[in-house]
Amino acid sequence: MKKLYDHPKLIILIIGIITLLFAVQMPKIVIDNDVKIFLPKSHISRLNDDKATETFGSSDAILLAVKFNSENIFTTKNIAFIDKLTKKIEDLANVDEVKSLTNTDFIEGTSEGMEVEAIVRDLPQTKEDLDKIKHKLLSWKSMYSRSLYTDDFKSTTILVQLEDKATAIEQEKLFQEIRKEVRTYSDDKNMSFYLAGQPVLNTLMGESMQADMKKLIPFVILIVIASLYISFKTIGGVILPLLTVVISTIWSIGLMAGLGIPLTMVSTIIPVLLIAVGSAYGIHIISHYYDDVKSAGKELTDEEHKEIVLHNVQKVGTAVFLAGLTTIAGFGSLATSKIMPIKNFGLFTALGVFGALIVAVTLIPSILLLKKPKVNTENSEEETFMTKLLMHLYHFFTRKKSSVILLTTIIMVLSIYGTSKVVIDSVLVEFFKQGTPVRQADEYLNDNFNGSNFINVVIEGKEKGDLTDPEILKAMDNMKEHFVSNHKYVGQVISFSDFIKRMNKVMNYPEEINPIVEETDVAQIEDGVMSDGFDDNFDDSFGDDDFEEESFDDDGFGEDPFDNVVQTESVDLENKSKVKSTPSREKISESDLLTILNAALLDAKKVNLTAEELITVMNRATNYQGEAYNEVPYDPAKYPAETRVELKNLVSQYLLLYSGELDSFADDRLEPKSTRMLFQLKSASNIFISGLKDEIHRYADENFPEGYTVTVSGAGDMSLAVNNLIVSSQIISIITSLIIVFIIVAYSFKSIIAGIYGIIPLIISLFINFGLMGFTGIKLDIGTAMVASIAIGIGVDYTIHFLTTYHYERILTSDLEIVTKKTLNSSGKAIIFNAISVALGFAVLIFSNFNPIKNLGLLVCITMITSSMGSMILLPILLNLFKPKFVSKKGRNNNEK
C-alpha cells in the first residue's frame, strides 16, 4: 500500500488520462425510450411484435386530433384544411401511410357491383357535397365513428403510420416536423391540436430527459457542495469528494456511449445517483483524516502528515472498500433484471460506484500527499453541535431500549400490511405529470375518440385461404361485438371481417338504389335523431330497461326478425347477375311499419330503442342500401349457395373484386392465412390489458373453430410484459443483493452472525419503503422498482461503517459505553454527513419531469433516513444487548490497534 502512494503524481496522471478517454466518448450517447428495448430480444412479446410487424406493418402510429372549436368538421374550409394537412404529412420522410377523413377508403355499391374510392374524391363546394361526405361517414359508422369524427362532429383524427424500419431518431424527427407544422396554426383560435401515440411518448420522454439532466445535474452538484461545506467548512473537504464523483460519472456515461448503450428514462438518473452516492467514500476518508489531524493538536511535519494519510487509508480504507463492494453488489443485483434499461442501469451504476471507490482511495490520498491542506486544530476537544447531537442520541437509546424495539416491531407490522397494498402498474403516459400536453392529448383522445393505445390480435389458420371461411369470419365478428359491448375501455376493434361485411352489403344493394343521398335522408340519421314522422319522444315511450347483449349480432338486434317482412335480392358473382325476388324498396304501408316496430320490440332485450337503432331496424327491413346484408355471409339459405364452402368462395370473389388496401389486416389479399384484429383502447393500464389479454385467449378457445391460433402482440402487450417482469426482477434483485451483502459482511468479519446483523437495518428499511408505497398509492413501476436495490446498495454503507468502527473500538476496550460513544462520535458523524448528502442529492429528483423519478427521489430520501437511523440506533442496541462474539474477535484488522 505504501509503495502505491510513493508515486502520487503518476496516480493523478493515469486517472486524468482515463477520464479524458471516456469524456471524448460522451457526445456519442443516444436517447431511446421505445418500449421494445425494455425487453430482451428473445422475449416472446417482442418476437410476436416483430412477426406481426413483418406481416402487417407496424402498429406504431402518431395520432393527430384536430378540434374545430366554433364549427363542426363539415364546412368547405375545414375539409380543405384537413386535406391540405394530410397531404403535407404524406410528403414527410419515414411516413408509410396517412389516413384521414379525406383520403380513407370508402367501399360503395354501384350498379356494376363494388367501387372503392376516397371518402372525399373532390373537395366539397356546396352543402350537397358536404352532405354526401357526411352520409358516407354515417353509412359505415362501425368503422368511422369516433375514429374519423366525434359524436359532436367537431373533431377528427389523422393517423400517421410510420415506416417499419424507422429508427428512434427518425421517429423523433418526424414527430418534430408534424409538431412544427401544427404550431403554425397556433394563432387560429378556431382550432386545437392533440398529438398522441407511442412515437409521441418516446420523443417527448427524450426531450424531458434532456431537460431533466440540464436542470438536475447542476442542482445536485450545488446540493452536494453545500452539504460538504456545512460538514467540513473547508475548500478541500468540498473539492476532493466532489472530484471523485465527477470523474466516476464521466467514466460511467462515457463507457455507455462507447459501447452504444442508449440512454433511457431510467439511466438519466445515473449522473445524479453517482454524484449523490459516490461522494460517500471521499466523505469517510476526509472525515477521518480531519479527525486524525485535529487529534494531533499541532502543526504537522511532512513526515507526520504522510504517516497520518497512510494510517487513515489503512484504517478507513477497509471499511470504505467493503462499503463500496456491498454498494456495487446492491446495484449489480439489478443486472439480474430482464428489463434491459434496469439491467443496464444496474451494470453501469455499479461500474460508476467502482470508479468512485478507486478514485477515492487513490486520488484523494495522492492529492493530500502532494498538498497538505490547512486544518484548524484549535479547540479540538470542544464539544461540537454534532457531538452533542450524537451523545443525546446515545443517551436516548440506552434509556429507551425496550421502547425502541417495540416501536420498530409496530412499524414493521404496519409496513408489511402496507406492502400488501402496493399496486404494480407501469403506464408510460402516466410517467408524465398531470396537466402536461401529452397527458391532455391522451385524455382527449380517450374521452372523445376510440383511444390512443393499440394491441394486435393475430389469428392464423393452417393453410392459405383459411381466413375466408365464414366460420372464422363470423367468430371474429362476434368477438368484436363482445369486447366492444362489454368493455368500456375497448373503444374499437377493426377486423378483416369488417371489410367482408361491407363488401357483402354493397354487393347486395337493391337494383333501384340511388347512392346519392338526399338532404332529407341525411336529416333522418344526423346526430342519431329521427325526423319525418318520428319525433324525439320515441325514446321516452319505451322505458329504460337494458338489452342482454350476448345474443346480438352486428346491428344489436339478434337474429334478423325481418327476413320475411320484405324480400331482398342478392348477387351471383359467378354469372355477374342479380338474383332477384321482389323489389326490396317498395313503399311500406302503415300496417307494415307497425309490424316492423312490434317485431323489433318482441326481439329486443331492452325496450328503450334509440332513434338511431330504430333507423337501423328499418334499414334492414327494407334492405336500404343493402343493410340487410351488413353481415358476414354465413347462412347459405340467404344466399345463392347451398353450403358454407360456397359462401367461402363468395368471400374469395369479393376479395377478387376489391381494389382497396388490406395489407394491414391480411397477409394475402386473395387467400389470407392470417389476419390482424386491431384493438383500440382507451386505457394503457397494464392491469386492464392483462385481464383483456386473458379474456381474448379464453374467448377464442371457447368460440373459435378448430385449426386457428390466436396471438396477442403490439406495444400494449410489450408494456404488459415489462410490467410483469418488474415483479420477478424486483424479487430476484432484492434477494440477490441481500445474499451478496450477507456473504461480504460475514466473510469480512468471519462470522455468519455478522452477516445477519449487516442486513437487519436494510430489511427494515425495505419494508418501510414498500409500506409507504402501499399506504400513499405510489405505484411499483419502472422507476420505483429500483428503490429497493438503491436502498440496499447505499444503506449498507452505514451499517458497515458502524460495524467496522465498533469492532475496532471493541478490540481496544470491553467498556460498551466507551465503545458506543467513540463509534458514534467517529463513524456516526460520517454516517450523518453521508446520509444528508445522499438524501439531499436524491431530493433533487423530486423536481424531475417524470412521476416515477420524482417518486424514486422521495423514497430514496426516506430510505436514507431509515437506514442511517437503523444503523445508529437499532444496531448499537442489538450489539450491546446480545454482545455477539464477532465484534470482539481479534485478527480481522490486527494492524489497526
N, C-alpha and C positions, 0 to 999 in steps of 0.2 A: 504493500500500500504506500509506504514511504517513497519507494522508488518511482511510483507513478507520479507523485507530486514533486519530484525533483525537476520536472520539466513543465512548469505551468504555462509558459508561452507556447510550447508545442501543442498542449491540450487546447488552448484557446484558438490557435491557428487551425487545427483539424476540425473543430466544431464549426468554425467560421466557414471553411470550405464546404463542408457537408450542407450547411444551411443555405449557402449560395446556390449549390447544385439543385436543391429542392425548390428554392424560390423561383428559379427560371422556368420550372415546370408549371407553376400555379396558373398562369394565364390560359393554359390548355384545358382547364376544368370546364365541364359542360353540365347543364341542368336538364334533368329528365324526370318527370313525375308520372309517366304513363303507368297505369295500374298493372300492365303486363310485366314490367320489370320487377314488380314486387314478388313475383312467383319464379321458382326455378324453371328453366327451360323444359324440364321433363315433367312438370306438373300437369295432371290430366286436364285441368281447366284451361291452361294455356295451350295445350295441344289441341283441345276441342275448338278453341277460338281460332287457332291457326288454320285448322281444317275448314271451318265454316267460312273464314275469310278467303281462303283459296278457292272455294267452290262458289260462293255467292257474293263475294266482295266484302269490303269492310263495313261493319255496322257503326263505326265511329263517324259521327256527323256533327256539324255545327248547326244548331237551331237558332235561326234569327226570327224573332217575333216582331211584327210591325203593328203598332196600335195607332189607329186614327182617332184622336180624342174628340173631335167635334162632328165628324161624319162617319158613315159606315164605309166599308170597302167598295161598295157598289156605286162608284162615281167614275166618270171617264178619266178624271185626273188621277184618282187613286189607283185604278187598274193600270194606267200608263206608267205610274211611278213604280209599281210592283214589277212590271215587265222590264223597265229600264234597269232597276236594281238587280233583277235576276240575270240579265244579260251581262252586266258588269262583273258580277261574281263568277259567272261561267267562264269569263276570259282570264281569271286569275290562275296562277300556277298551282299545281297539285290538287286541282278540283277535278273529281271524277264525274260528278253529276250534280245538277241543281234542280230541285223540284219546288215549284211554287204554284200559286193559283193560276198563273197564266200559261205555264208550259206542261203541267201534269197531263198524262194521257187520260182521255175520256173515250170509253167504248160506247158507240152509238149504234142503234139499229136502223137499217135502211131497207128500202125495197129490194136491194141487192143482197142484203144479209147483214154484214158487220163492217163497221168503219171505225178506225182508231185515229184520233186526232187530238191536238192540244185543246184544253178547255177553252182557251182564248185563241182562236185562229187568227182573227184580225182585231185590232184594238177597237173597243166599242165607241160608237159615235152618238148613239141615241139611247133613249130609255129602253126601247125594244131590244137593242143589243145587250144592254145590261141585264135585262130580264132573262134573256137566253142563257147568259153565263150563270145567273143565279139558279135558274131551273136545272142546268146541268149539275151544279153542285148538290142541289137538294134531291135530285133523282138518284144519286149514289151516295146517300147520306152515310151509310155504314163505312164507306171508305174516306169520305171527305170531312165529315162533321168533326169539329174540334181538332181538325188537322190542318185544313186549309181555311177554315173560318171558325169563329167563336159563336156562341149562342146569340150574342147581340150583334153579330156581323161587323163588329168594329175592329177586329184583329185578324191577322193571317200570319202564317209562318212560311219561311223559306228554308228548306232543308238542303244543306250543303254537304254532299257526300265526298269524303276525301279519297285520294288515290291510295290503293292498298299499301304501297311501299313508301308512303310519305314519312319521312323521319320526324323526330320530335322538333328539330329546328325548323323544318319545312312547315309543319303544322302550326308552329308558333308564328311564323312569318305570314301564313295565310290568315290566321285569326287577326293579326295586327292590321293587315290590309283591309279586311272586312270591317273591323272596328273603325279604322281611319275613314272608310267610305261613309259609314252611317253617321259618323261625327260631323260630317259636312252638312248634315241636315239638323244639327243641334239647335239652330235658331228657329226652326219651324215648330211652333208650339202645338200644331195640329198632330204631330207625330211623336211617338215614343218607341224606343227600340230596346229589345231584350235579347242578349246573347247567352246561350247555354249549350250544354253538351260536354262530353268528355274532353275533346281538344281544348275547349274554352277553359275548363277547370285546370287542365295541365299547364296551360300557358299562364293563366292568372296566378297559379301557385308559384310558378317560376319567378314571375315579377315580384310577388310578395316575398319570396325567399331572398331575392336580391335586396329588396327594401329592408328586410329584417337584418341582414348581415351588415348593411351600411349603418343601420341605427344601433343594433345591439352590441356589436363588437367594440366600437369606441366607448359605449356606455359601460360595458362590463370591465373594460380596462380602467376607466375612471373610478369605478366602484372598488376594484382591487387596489388601485393606487391609494385611494382614500383610506381603506381599511388597513393597508400595510403601514401607512404613515401614522395612523392613530395607534397602531400596535407597537411600532418601533420608534417612531419620532426621529428617524434618521433617513438621509437620502439613500444610503447603502441598503438599508432594510427595505426600501421600496424597489430600487432598481434591480437588485440581484434576483429576488424571487420572480419579478415580472419578466426579466430577461429569459429565464428558463422556460416560461410558458409561451412566450412569443416564438422562441426557437422551436419548441416542440410542436407548436401549431403549424409553423411553416413546413416542418418535416412531414407531418401527417397529411395535410392538404396537398402538398407537393407530390407526395407518393401516390395519392389517389389520382391526381391529374396525370402523372406519368404512366400509370397503369390503365388509364382510360375508364376509371370507375366514375360514373356520373354522380353529380351532387343532387340529392333528393331533399324533400322537406325534412326528413329525419336527420340527414347528415349535416344540415346547415347549423345545427347546434354544436357540432364538434369544436369549432373555434371557441365558442362561449364556454363550453364544458372544460376544455383544456386550460383556458385562461383561469377559470374559477378553481379547477381541481389541481392542475399541475403546480400551482403556487404552493401547495401544501408542503412539498418536500423541501423547497427552499425556505419556507417559513420555519420548519422544525430545525433545520441546520442553523439558520440565522439566529433564531430564538435561543437555542442552547449556546451558540457562540457568544452572544451578548452576555448571557448569564455567566459564562466562564470568565469573560474579560472583566465584568463587574466584580466577580468574586475575587479576582486578583487584587483589586483595590489600589492599583498603582499603574504608572506608565510602564508598558511592557517593552522589553528589548525585542529585536527582530527574532532572536532565537527562541525567546519565551513565547512570542506571538505565534511562531511556526509550530511550536510544541502544542499550544492550545488548539490551533486549527486542526492539526493531525489527530490530537486526542479527541476533539469534538467529532470529527468524521468517524473515528473508530468507535466512539461511544454511541453516537446517534445514528451513524450510517447503517448499523444493523437494523434498527427499528424502521428507518426510512426505507431501506431496501426491502424489508419484509412487508411494510405497508404498501410499497409500490407493487410488489408481486401479487398481493391479495387484491389490490385495485385492478391490476391487469387481469386477474382471474375473474373479477366481477364483470368487467366489460367484455373480456374474452368469451365469457359464457354465452354472450349474445351471438357469437359465431355459430352456435348450435341451432339458431333460428333458421327456418326455411323461408322466412320473409327476407328477400335479398337486401333491401335497404337497411333493415335492422342488423342483418348479418354483417354487412359492410361497415355499418356504424360501429358495431362491437369490435371488429378487427382493427379498424383504423384509429379508434379511440384508444384501444389497448396499446397500439404501436405509439400513439402520441404520448400516452402516460409513461411508457417505457423510455421514450425520448426525454421527457421531463425529468424522469428519475436519473437517467445517465447524466444529463446536463447539470442537475442539482448537485450530485456527488462528485462531479469532476470540474465543471466550470466555476461554480461558486467558490470552492476552496482554492482553485487556481488564482482567481481574481483577488481573494483575500490575502493570499501569499505574496502577490505582486504589489498590492497596495493596501496597507494597513489602515482601515477606517478609524475615524475618531469616535470613541465611545465614552460617554460621560460616566465616570466611575464614582462620582460624588454621591454620598448618601445611599450607598449600595445596600445598606442594611435597613433603610427606611421602608416601612410597610406601605406599599402602594395600594391604590384602589383595587387593582386586580387581586393582589394578595389578600386584602380584606374580604373581597367577594368570595374567593376560594375557601378561606378559613370559615366564613359564615356557612358556606355550602357544607364543609366538613362537619361543623358542629350540628347542623340541621340533620343530616342523615345519620349521625351517630346517636342522636337522641330519638329519632323517629324511624328506627329500622323497621319495626313491625308495620307502621303506618305506610311506609314506602312500599313494602312488599304487598300489603293489602291493596293499596291503590293501583299498583302495577297489575295485580290479578284482575281487578274490576275492569281496568282499561282493556286488558287482553280479552276478557269475555265479551265486552261491548264491541271490540274490534272484530272479533270472529263473527259476531252476528252481522255487523255492517258489511263484512266481506261477502256474506251470502247474498247481499242485495246488489252487488256490483252488476251493471249491465254491460255486456260485451257487444259493441256495435261501432264499427269504423266506417263512417259515412263521409266520403270525400268532400261533398259540398258543405257539410257541417263543420269542416275544418276552418272555414271562413267565418268571420264574425257576423252576427245578425245585423242586417241593415246594409251590408256591402252590396254593390251592384250585382255580383254573381249570385248572392242569396236571393235578392229581389227578383232577378230573372228566373231563377229556378222556381220560386214560389209562384210567379205569374204564369209560367208555362204549366205548372202542375194544377193551378186553380182554374185556368181558362182553356187550356188545351188538354191533350191526352197524356201529357207528361214529358219529362226530359230525360228519362232513363230507359234503357233498352236491354232486353235479353233475347237470345235466339233459341228457338226450339226446332231442332233439325230432325226431320222424320225421313228415314231411309228404308227403302224396300230392298228386296234381294236381287231384282232384275230390272233392266231398263223398261220403262213404261209402267212400273208398278204404281206410280203416283197418279195415273189416270183412272185408276179403279174407283168407281163410285163409292165402294165400301169405305175406303180410307178417306176420300174427299168428304163424305158425309160425317165421318168420325171427327175429322179436323174442324169442320164447320160447327159441329156440336160442341167441340172443345172450346172454340172461340166464344160461342154463346154462353157456355158455362162460366168461363172465367171473367168475361166482361160483366155478366149479370150478377155474379156472386162476390166479386172483389172490387171494392171501391177504389183501390189503388191501381187496378188494371184499367188504363184509360182506353186502350185499343189493342186489338190483335189483327194484324194484317197477314193473310194467308193465301197460298196458291188457290185454295178453294174459293176465295172471294172473286178472283178473276174468272173462274169457271162459272160461278153463279151469274156473274154479269154477262158473260158470253151467252149463257143459256137464256137469259132474259131477253137480250136484244135480238137473238136469233128466233125468238118466238113473239115478236111484235105482231099485233093484228095487221092484216093486209091493208086496211084503210087508215093505218096510223099516220098522223101528221106530226113529225118530231118537232115542228116549230110550235113552241108553246105560246098561247095567247095570254095577255095580261090578266084576264080573269082566272086562268088556270093557276098562274103564279100566286094570285091573291088567295086562292084556296089553301095553299100549303105554306105560304110565307109565315115564318115565326111559329109554325105549328098551330095556326088559328084557322078555324073553319069560317067560310062565308057562303054566300049564295044559298041560303036556306038553312044553314046550321049555325046557330049562334054560340057565343062563348059560355052560355049557361048549360051547355050539354054536359060538361064535365061534372057540374054540381048535381045533376039529376041522377047520377049513377052511384053516388056514395064513395066510400074511401077504403073498401077492403082491398087487400093486396092479392096479386096473382101468385100462384105457385109456379115456380119457374122451370122445374125440371123437365116438363113435357113440351116446352115451347120449341118451335123451330125458328127459322130465320126472322119471321116478322113478329114473333112473340105471341102467336095465337094458336099454337099447337098444330095438329093435323088440319089441313085445309078443309073447312066445312062448306066451302062454296064451289067445289068442283062440279057439282050438279046444278048449280044455280044458272050459270051461263057457260055454255060450251065454248072452247077456245080452239086455237089452231096451233100447229107446230111445224117444224121444218124437217124435211127429209133431205139431209145433206148429200147423200149419195146421188139422188136424182135432181138435186138443186131445185126442188119444187116445194110448194106449200102443200101440206096435208090438212085440208080444211073441213071442218064440220059446219056449224052455223056461225055466222058473224059474231064476233065477241064484243062489239061495241054498240049493240042495239040499245035503243033508248029503254031505260029501266022504268017501269011503272011504279006508282006509289006502293002497290002491293008487293012488288019485287024488292023495293027498297026496305019496306018493313020486314020482309022475310030475311034479308041480309042482316039487318040490325039485330033482330031477335036471335038469329043463328049465332051471331057474334057473342051475344050475352050468354047463350047456352054453353058455348065452348070455352069462354074466357074463365080464368081463375080469379079474376077480380072484376068489379063492376064499374070502376071509375075510369072508363076509357077516355083518353085524351082525344082532342080533335085530330092530332097527328095520327094516332092509332086508328081512329075511325077512317081517315083517308086511306091508310094502308089496307084496311079491310075492303073498302070499296074498290080500290085499285086492283086488288087481287080478284075480287069477284067479277069485275068487268074486263080483267086482263088489260088494264090500262097500261100501255107501253110495255106489255109483256110481264107485268108484275106477278101474274100467277105462276110464272116460270122463274122467278127470282130465287132459285134453289139449285142445289146440286142435283143433276138428273139421276134420280135414284130408283123411282118406281117405274118399271117397264110399261105398266098399264097406261101411264100418262103420255107415253112417247111411242113413236113408231119403232118399237123394239120389243122383243119377246123375253130377252134375258138381260142381266146386268153386264154381261160380256159385250152385248151390242151397245149398251149405254157407254161402256168404256171406249168403244170405237167412236161413238158420238163425241165424247170428250176429245179424243185424238183429232177428230175432224175440226172441232172448234179451234184447237191449237194450230192446226194447219192454216186456218183462215186468219188467225190473229196476227196482226202486223206490229203490235206494240212490244215493249221490253218486258221480259220476265226473268232476266238473268239474276236479279236479286232474290228470287223466290224459287227457282227451279234450276237444277243442274243441266237440264237439256230442254229446249223449248218444245220439242215434239214428243220425246219419250223420256220424261223425267224419272229418275230412280230415287232422287232425294229432293226434299223441299225444305224451305225455311219458313217457320211462322215467327213473325216479329212481334214480340210483346212490348208494348209501350207503357211504361209505368209512371205513376205519379209519386212514387216514393223510392228512395235509394236505400232505405233501411235494410240492413242485412238480415235482421230478424224477420221482416216481411218476405224478403226474397228467398230465405231459407225455407219458410213454410210453403211459399208458392212453388218452389222447385220440387219439393216433396210431393205436393199435390198434383203437379204436372205429370210426374212419373206414375203416381198412383192412378190418375185418371186414364192415362194411356194404357196401363196394364189391364185396367178393367173394361175399357171401351173400344180400344183399337183392335182391328182384326189381326190375326197371327201373321208373322212374317215381316213385321216392321219394328225398327229400333228407334228410340227417341233419345236425343242428346240435348242437354241444355248448355248453352255457351254464351259468350259475349262479355262485355265489360261488367255487367251486373253479377254474372256468375264468377268472374275472376275476383271481383271485390268481395264476394261471399267467401271464396277460397282463402283470401288473405285474412278475412275476419276469423275464419275457423282456425287458421294457423296461429293466430295471436294467442289463443288459449294454450295450445300444445307447446308453442315456443316459450310462452311465459313460464309454464310449469317446468319445462326442461332446463331453461336458463337459470331459474331460481335454485333448483335442486343442484345443478352442476356447480354454480358459483358457491353455494353453501358448502358443498362437499370439498371443493378445492380450497376454500378458506379454512375449513376444518383441518384438512391434511397439512396445509402450510403451517398453521399455528401449532398443531400437535407435533409436527416434525421439529419445528423451531425450538419448542420447549421440551421436546422428548416426552410428551405426555398426552394421552388421549383426553384426559380431563381438561387440559389446557385448550384443546380444540373445542370442547363443549362450551367452556367459558367464552371463547372467542366469538361464537355465533349467537349466544343468548341475546345480547343487545340488538343484533341485526334482525333476528326473528321477531322480536317485539316491535321494532321499527317497521318491519314489513306489514305486520298485521294492522298496526295503527294506520299505515298508508292506505291499505285496501279498505279498512273500516271507514275511513273518512270518505273515500271514493263512493262507497255504498250509501252512506248517510247523506252526502251532498249531491248525489246524482251525477258525479263525474264519471263518464264512460271509460271503460277499458278499450282503448283504440290504439292505433299505430304509434301514437306519441306517448301516451301514459303507460303503454306496455313496457317501456324502457325504464320506468322509475325504479322498479324493484332491483334490477341489476346495477343501476347507478347508485342506489342506496347501499347495496352490499359493497360495491367497489369502493365507495368513498367512506361510508360509515365504519367499515372495518379498520380504517386507519386509526380512528380514535381509540378503539379497543386495543389494537396492537401497541400503540404508543403508551397507553396507560399500563398495560400488562408488562411491557418491556421495562419501563421505569420502575414500576412496583417491584418487579423481580430483582432489579439492580439494587434498590434500596433495601429489599428484604434480606438480601445476602449480607448486607452490611450490619443490619440490626434486626432483632426479633421484636422490638417495640413497635407494635402495629400502629400506634398513634403517630409516631415519628415517621414511619414508612409512608403512611397515607398522606400526612401533611406535606412531606417532601415531594411525593409523587404528584399531588395536586398542584403544589407550588411550581413544579418544574414542567411536567407534561400537561398539567391542567391548563396552564396559560397558553401553551402551543395549541392545545385542542380547541380552546375557546377562540383564539385568533383564527385558526384554520376554519372552524365551523362558521364563524361570522363571515370570513372572506368568501367561502364557498356558497353559503346561503345567500349573501348579497349578490354574488356573481350570478347565481341561478335566478335570483329575484328579477333580474332584468328581462328574463324570458316572459314575464307577465305582460310586457309591452309588445310581445310578438303579434304579428297579423293572424296567426293561426291559433285556434282554440286548443288543440292538443298540446302544442308547445307552451302555451300560456298555462295550461293545467299542469304540465310537466314541471315547469319552473316553480309553481306554487307548492306542489307535492314534494319536490326535492328540498325546498327550503324547510318545510315541516320535518322532513326525514332527517335533515342535518341537525335540527334541534333535538329530536327524539333520540337519535343515535349518540350524539355527544353527551346528552344528559344521562343516557343509559350507561355510558362508559364512566362518567364521573360520579354518578350517584348509586346506581344499582350494582355496578361491578365491584366497587370497593366494599359495599355492604356484604355481598356474597363472598368475596375473598376473605374479609375479616371474620365472617361468621363461620365459614366452613374450613378455613385455613388449608387449602389444597397444598399438597407437598411440592408440586412443580414450581411454585413461586419462591421457595427457599432452597431449591436444589442447586448446588454449585456445579460449575463445569460448562454451562451454556456460554457465558462470556467471562471466563476466568480473568482475562486481562482487563476487565472493566474495573476491577477492585483497586 
